[in-house]
Amino acid sequence: MNQLELGFFDNLVRVQLDGKTIGRITTWA
């Protein structure tokens, strides 16, 4: 895995984590 793929994968994981967090906040609101 090269640096570009690693960066893309890291961003993908962060987006998914942010989406889950936003979903929980929306559910609680």
Long-range contacts (C-beta under 8 A, 24 or more apart in sequence): none
